[in-house]
Amino acid sequence: MITVSIDAMGGDHGPAVIVPGAAKSLERHPELRFIFFGQEDKVVPILERHPRLNDASKFVHCDVSVRMDDKPSQALRQGRWKSSMWKAIEAVKSGEADVCVSAGNTGALMAMSKFCLRTMADIERPAIAAIWPTLRGESIVLDVGATIGADAQQLVDFSVMGAAMARALIEVKQPTVGLLNVGVEEIKGQEEVREAGRLLRQSNLTTLDYHGFVEGDDLGQGTVDVVVAEGFSGNIALKTAEGTAKQIAEYLRAAMGRTMMARLGYLLARGAFSQLRDKMDPRKVNGGVFLGLNGIVIKSHGGTDAEGFAAAIDVGYDMVRNQLLVKIETDLKYFHGRRANGKEPALEVSEQSG
Amino acid sequence: MITVSIDAMGGDHGPAVIVPGAAKSLERHPELRFIFFGQEDKVVPILERHPRLNDASKFVHCDVSVRMDDKPSQALRQGRWKSSMWKAIEAVKSGEADVCVSAGNTGALMAMSKFCLRTMADIERPAIAAIWPTLRGESIVLDVGATIGADAQQLVDFSVMGAAMARALIEVKQPTVGLLNVGVEEIKGQEEVREAGRLLRQSNLTTLDYHGFVEGDDLGQGTVDVVVAEGFSGNIALKTAEGTAKQIAEYLRAAMGRTMMARLGYLLARGAFSQLRDKMDPRKVNGGVFLGLNGIVIKSHGGTDAEGFAAAIDVGYDMVRNQLLVKIETDLKYFHGRRANGKEPALEVSEQSG
């Protein structure tokens, strides 16, 4: 049994999308149990329309909901202790739930998650990891916007956490990790990225295989299993890729509607087009994972539909079943422990540069 | 008459692509004249196969060529004063040519251009501006990798220069300018970007219309005419968009070949597909413009074909014909002049933050 706490009021469509999404995920994973937090009159009627889900769920009423445009500070001030978002996170802290899923606003969800769950012992800053569809399958990209800027040590921590997530999600033993940069040569890029590269190369971690620098066009190719960036450039890469995919879909739609022949061709090839749509479907890879906190929180796209929200729950399910937190804690302890013992190359480097 | 100096040895394919590319551009713009710099035995035989181009061209032999994998420092050491790349840039400095076009390696071309042409009086750092295909037409995005990091004043200078280029290239009177950020609210993002936003908002420039922050997905939408970023995130955005386009083209190709019906549909719709290919064709928007130097240098993609190289020459032609340098100098003088007179809001802000 895996229990998911759900902020039923989050997202652009609220419970109308979230409850049916949970029902879909339950069909795939019958061992799931749910705790829904939200406004009773809005959530319960929809829940009652899904008897199987209703049987697998608890409901907790909350008066307050965080709005999609609330600033993080505002959300904390007005929603701490009592909003559906806060309560859903708190259920993970108390152990009632194994994972929290919300389609609410990212800034508020991160602020509340940090406040409620706190960062892990060795971690200064959490990261948001996205699942990125590639020509080879899927990669993990982090940080896509939890915090702006990261020093070399934080980039290394992101690498360790991202690799743990890759082992939990795509089940590779020693995931390849690349640092996002503007060139592949060792002399290129921001100083933090170059130093992180040196640290990773010297660390000889057994839990990841450090590949070197990767560039923006390696993301879609799936050159590595895990791509690490600080939050500003990671977020820009993510949004740029989403925007480019939308742009090309728009070109394709316009081109296919322009002439009779094109429309006929489209009809004949519609199986192929639906495969393509499938490949490009952002709902399939919905679910950003907050890494570095004492608990698992999954952020669903705010504008997604029931299928997309179900995918975010599926990600949470995989993370719990494959023991993401234990993996991260073990890897970080191993890494930071070695550093504390003075065996760790990070010390040499910081002495050199200090 | 507009004279283009050409590094005939640059790019993955050298003169075999560059000379036919120039011939194509000459067909479109008969008033062009060319000076080719390169190895005589490699360039002249190809030039002689294009009689009309040959008549419109001068050739200058150079023993040394910069290699595609030379580091900038290496290229400067070995190629200064004598390589085909240097000589092509120098022709702009001496006034023999109006613009230099090279498909050689970006780092070397920028290093030599800076060394030979120097930056404009008010400019600390040059930028590379890319032409970005959007759903609304074309936008200009800079800096896509000339230098890493930029302070607020440099981002404002990029905005002024990018707007001048937009007026030269897409011929809008008061181009809209956006700063690339991780959110559209004023409180979001890197401090440099936020301060640049404040400066632009207060400056009331008549040569550009400051729109505010834009995100990665605004690039493909064409939300603004000019998108300004520092070189690290700008480069990552550019490469990520290129990679995503390649990835989707690969999905499409695979999907269309999978079944008989899909192949038949593809045949019927091939007009539409060729339109789509056209829209996605990176050769059509080939030509990064170096901004902020005392001369115009255009960087073509190294791997492009003759059509792509011709497009890069076309960009250079437009920049000269529409007086890019005069536009930039006037705008910068206006902006920096106001600042020097103490009327400029930049001073107030730096006092506040200092």
Interface residues (C-beta under 8 A of the other chain):
Chain A: K71 T134 L135 G145 I148 G149 L180 V182 E185 I187 G189 Q190 E215 G216 D217 D218 L219 G220 Q221 A229 G231 F232 S233 N235 I236 A237 L238 K239 T240 A241 E242 G243 T244 A245 K246 Q247 I248 E250 Y251 L252 A255 M256 R258 T259 M261 A262 L264 G265 Y266 L267 L268 A269 R270 G271 A272 F273 Q275 L276 K279 M280
Chain B: K71 T134 L135 G145 I148 G149 L180 V182 E185 I187 G189 Q190 E215 G216 D217 D218 L219 G220 Q221 A229 G231 F232 S233 N235 I236 A237 L238 K239 T240 A241 E242 G243 T244 A245 K246 Q247 I248 E250 Y251 L252 A255 M256 R258 T259 M261 A262 L264 G265 Y266 L267 L268 A269 R270 G271 A272 F273 Q275 L276 K279 M280
